[in-house]
Amino acid sequence: MAFFKSLVDKIRQGFDKGLEKTREAFISGAQGLRNLLLGRALDDALIDQLQATLLRADVGLATTTRLIDRIRADFKAGTIKSGDQVLDYLRAELKALWPPEDRALRFAAPGTGPTVILMTGVNGVGKTTSIAKLCRALTGEGKTVLLGACDTFRAGAVHQLEVWAQRLGVEVVKGQQGGDPAAVAFDACAAAKARKVDVLILDTAGRLQTQDPLMRQLSKIRAVAARQIEGAPHETLLVLDATSGQNALRQAEEFHKAAGVTGIFLSKLDGTAKGGIVIAIRETTSIPVKYIGVGETPDDVQPFDPGAFIDALLNVEPAT
């Protein structure tokens, strides 16, 4: 993927930044996976501890149960006898959750107009910062970007987007506070075509997935973009807070119904996030995780590489 620095490079650099805190939250401490398993003989008590650790890491009940049942069966059969073997087993099983698939950003067909990316998510998930990260990556590859401030409900939302836009050297199309978000989307699409920009990113209100009127407004924005630009929106990215646990799964399901989510931008993996939520998302929904936010600056974004991510979480050397 040409647009972002390699996550594998992060691993080989020792995670001096980015996923280090997430990795530590997943594997370190008295109950961390690596510390828990390495050098220990396997027994029922250790398997119970492993089960509790996976659940605390937000791996999810279904996945945890499946993994633990298999480990118990192999332990009783005598095919797994040590914690080291369990760690190898977890590495292989978790990587197997992700068959090869295209996680690249989808762009408009040549000659059909700008690529439209719709950004969604509830308040507080880091949506505006994620937009800035995506914008920086795209402009860094020489693409022109325009932002549409369709979040007309939250006080200060437009100003926050404008601050980032000024730092990144891009323009913003905005409307009146409390105005019709779909009207802003219309104006932004028109401006994107007139200015011949490569990518239009539409910010939307931080909707709660339980608020039906706001979810319907999101569907209206999609319809407006589709009428203005062929194939739009080409991507609908849902920003999820990696620290929000199982609630993130419910958000993914509801937003997908209303907005046809094509990818997930998983934010806040630089803090105390329990990285297992990535696994739970994969097991619960077919929506691919496309990007992960691994810091607070616009440069702190990575493509999601499942194999590298699992190696990072388990603190093992990536395959060469």
C-alpha positions in Angstrom: 0.0 0.0 0.0 1.7 3.1 -1.2 0.0 5.7 0.9 1.3 4.8 4.4 4.4 3.8 6.1 4.7 0.0 6.7 3.5 -1.3 10.0 6.3 -4.0 9.6 8.8 -1.1 9.8 7.3 -0.1 13.1 7.9 -3.5 14.4 11.4 -3.7 13.2 12.1 -0.2 14.8 11.1 -1.6 18.2 7.8 0.3 18.4 9.5 3.4 19.9 6.2 5.0 18.9 2.8 3.9 17.7 1.7 0.5 18.8 4.1 0.1 21.8 1.6 1.0 24.4 -1.1 -1.2 22.9 1.4 -4.0 22.7 2.3 -3.5 26.3 -1.3 -3.5 27.4 -1.8 -6.8 25.6 1.3 -8.7 26.6 2.9 -7.1 29.6 2.3 -7.2 33.4 1.7 -10.2 35.6 -1.2 -11.4 33.5 0.2 -10.5 30.1 0.1 -13.2 27.4 3.8 -13.5 26.8 4.8 -13.3 30.5 2.0 -15.6 31.3 2.9 -18.4 28.9 6.6 -18.5 28.2 8.7 -21.0 30.1 5.7 -22.5 31.9 4.3 -26.0 31.8 0.7 -26.1 30.7 -2.1 -27.0 33.2 -5.7 -26.3 33.8 -5.0 -23.3 36.0 -2.8 -21.7 33.3 -5.5 -22.2 30.7 -8.0 -20.5 33.0 -5.6 -17.6 33.4 -5.2 -17.4 29.6 -8.9 -17.3 29.1 -9.3 -14.4 31.5 -6.4 -12.5 29.8 -8.0 -12.9 26.4 -11.3 -11.6 27.6 -9.7 -8.6 29.3 -8.0 -7.8 26.1 -11.4 -7.6 24.3 -10.7 -10.5 22.1 -14.4 -11.4 22.5 -16.3 -14.3 24.1 -16.8 -16.3 20.9 -13.2 -16.2 19.8 -11.9 -16.7 23.3 -14.1 -19.7 23.8 -13.1 -21.3 20.5 -9.4 -20.9 21.2 -9.6 -22.1 24.8 -11.7 -25.1 23.9 -9.1 -26.2 21.3 -6.2 -25.6 23.7 -8.0 -27.7 26.4 -8.6 -30.5 24.0 -5.0 -30.5 22.7 -3.7 -30.4 26.3 -5.8 -33.4 27.3 -4.7 -35.2 24.2 -1.0 -34.4 25.1 -0.3 -32.5 21.9 0.3 -29.2 23.7 2.3 -29.3 26.9 3.9 -25.9 27.3 3.0 -22.2 27.3 5.5 -21.7 24.5 3.5 -24.0 22.3 0.3 -22.2 23.2 1.8 -18.9 22.2 2.8 -20.4 18.8 -0.7 -21.8 18.5 -2.3 -18.4 19.2 -0.1 -16.7 16.7 -1.1 -19.1 13.9 -4.8 -19.2 14.8 -5.2 -15.4 15.1 -3.4 -14.8 11.8 -5.7 -17.4 10.1 -8.6 -15.1 10.9 -7.6 -12.8 8.0 -7.5 -14.5 4.6 -6.0 -12.4 1.8 -8.2 -9.5 0.9 -7.9 -6.0 -0.5 -7.6 -3.4 2.3 -6.4 -0.6 0.0 -8.3 2.7 -0.3 -10.7 2.6 -3.2 -10.5 5.5 -5.7 -12.9 6.8 -8.3 -12.5 5.4 -11.8 -10.4 7.7 -14.1 -12.5 10.5 -15.6 -15.4 10.1 -13.3 -14.6 12.9 -10.9 -13.0 13.2 -7.5 -12.9 10.3 -5.0 -15.3 10.9 -2.2 -14.6 9.5 1.3 -17.3 9.7 3.9 -16.1 9.7 7.5 -18.5 8.5 10.2 -18.4 7.7 13.9 -19.7 8.8 17.3 -18.4 11.8 19.2 -15.2 11.2 21.0 -13.7 8.5 18.9 -11.1 10.7 17.3 -12.8 11.2 14.0 -11.5 14.7 13.2 -7.9 13.6 14.1 -8.3 10.6 11.9 -9.5 12.8 9.0 -6.3 14.9 9.5 -4.2 11.7 9.4 -5.8 10.5 6.2 -5.5 14.0 4.6 -1.8 14.2 5.5 -1.2 10.8 3.9 -3.0 11.6 0.7 -1.4 15.1 0.3 2.0 13.5 1.0 1.5 11.3 -2.1 0.8 14.4 -4.2 -3.0 14.3 -4.2 -5.1 17.4 -3.8 -7.7 17.1 -1.0 -10.8 19.2 -0.1 -12.7 18.8 3.2 -16.5 19.1 3.6 -17.6 20.1 7.1 -21.0 18.3 7.2 -21.0 18.2 11.0 -23.2 21.3 11.5 -24.7 20.1 14.8 -21.8 20.1 17.3 -20.5 23.5 18.4 -16.9 23.9 17.4 -16.8 20.9 15.0 -16.3 23.1 12.0 -13.7 25.2 13.7 -11.8 22.1 14.8 -11.7 20.8 11.2 -10.6 24.3 10.0 -7.7 24.3 12.4 -6.5 20.9 11.0 -7.1 22.1 7.5 -4.9 25.2 8.0 -2.1 23.1 9.4 -2.3 20.7 6.5 -2.7 23.3 3.8 -6.1 22.2 2.5 -9.4 24.1 2.1 -12.8 23.4 3.8 -16.3 23.8 2.5 -18.7 24.7 5.3 -22.2 25.9 6.0 -24.1 27.6 8.8 -24.1 26.2 12.4 -27.2 24.0 12.7 -27.7 24.0 8.9 -28.6 21.1 6.7 -25.6 18.7 6.5 -26.7 17.4 3.1 -26.6 20.9 1.7 -23.0 21.2 2.8 -22.3 17.9 1.1 -23.9 19.2 -2.1 -21.8 22.3 -2.0 -18.6 20.4 -1.2 -19.2 18.0 -4.1 -19.8 20.9 -6.5 -16.6 22.6 -5.3 -14.6 19.4 -5.6 -15.6 19.0 -9.2 -15.1 22.7 -10.0 -11.6 22.8 -8.5 -10.7 19.4 -9.9 -9.4 18.0 -6.7 -8.4 14.4 -6.4 -10.1 13.5 -3.1 -13.1 15.0 -1.2 -13.4 14.0 2.5 -16.8 14.6 4.1 -16.9 14.9 7.8 -20.2 14.0 9.4 -21.8 14.6 12.8 -20.7 12.4 15.6 -23.9 10.4 15.6 -25.0 7.9 18.2 -26.0 4.7 16.5 -29.2 4.8 18.5 -30.3 8.2 17.1 -32.5 7.3 14.1 -33.0 10.9 12.8 -29.2 11.5 12.7 -28.6 8.1 11.0 -31.2 9.0 8.4 -29.4 12.2 7.8 -26.2 10.2 7.2 -28.1 8.2 4.5 -29.2 11.5 3.0 -25.6 12.7 2.7 -24.7 9.5 1.0 -27.5 10.0 -1.5 -26.5 13.6 -2.3 -22.9 12.6 -2.9 -24.1 9.7 -5.2 -26.2 12.1 -7.3 -23.3 14.6 -7.6 -20.4 12.4 -8.3 -20.5 9.0 -10.1 -19.8 6.1 -7.7 -19.7 8.3 -4.6 -19.0 7.8 -1.8 -16.2 5.5 -2.9 -15.3 4.8 0.7 -17.3 5.1 3.9 -14.9 4.8 6.7 -16.2 4.3 10.3 -13.8 5.6 13.0 -13.9 3.4 16.1 -12.2 4.0 19.4 -10.0 1.0 20.2 -10.6 1.6 23.9 -14.4 1.3 23.7 -14.5 -2.5 23.7 -17.7 -4.3 22.8 -19.6 -1.1 22.2 -17.4 -0.6 19.1 -18.8 -3.8 17.6 -22.4 -2.5 18.1 -21.4 0.8 16.4 -20.0 -1.1 13.4 -23.2 -3.1 13.0 -25.5 -0.1 13.2 -23.4 2.2 11.1 -23.1 -0.4 8.4 -26.9 -0.6 8.1 -27.3 3.1 7.8 -24.2 4.0 5.8 -22.8 0.9 4.0 -19.5 1.1 5.8 -16.6 -0.1 3.6 -13.8 0.1 6.0 -12.9 0.8 9.7 -10.3 3.3 10.9 -9.4 2.1 14.3 -8.2 5.1 16.4 -6.5 5.4 19.8 -4.2 2.4 19.5 -1.5 4.5 21.0 -2.9 4.6 24.5 -4.1 1.9 26.9 -6.1 0.2 24.1 -6.8 -3.5 24.5 -5.7 -4.6 21.0 -7.9 -7.7 21.0 -10.8 -5.5 19.8 -9.3 -5.9 16.3 -9.8 -9.6 16.6 -13.3 -9.2 17.9 -14.2 -6.9 15.0 -13.0 -9.4 12.5 -15.0 -12.2 14.1 -18.2 -10.2 14.5 -18.3 -8.3 11.2 -17.0 -8.6 7.7 -16.0 -5.0 7.5 -12.2 -4.8 7.0 -10.0 -2.7 9.3 -8.2 -0.6 6.8 -6.2 1.9 8.9 -5.0 2.2 12.5 -4.2 5.4 14.3 -1.0 4.9 16.4 -0.4 8.4 17.8 -1.7 11.9 18.1 0.0 13.6 15.1 -1.2 13.5 11.5 1.7 11.3 10.6 0.7 8.6 13.1 -1.4 6.4 10.8 -0.6 2.9 9.5 -2.3 0.5 7.0 -3.7 -2.5 8.9 -1.5 -5.5 8.3 -3.0 -8.5 10.2 0.1 -10.6 10.3 2.3 -7.8 11.5 -0.3 -6.7 14.0 -0.5 -10.1 15.6 3.2 -10.3 15.8 3.3 -6.9 17.4 0.6 -7.8 20.0 2.3 -11.1 20.9 5.8 -9.5 20.9 7.3 -12.0 18.5 9.7 -11.4 15.6 7.9 -11.0 12.2 8.5 -13.6 9.6 11.2 -12.6 7.1 
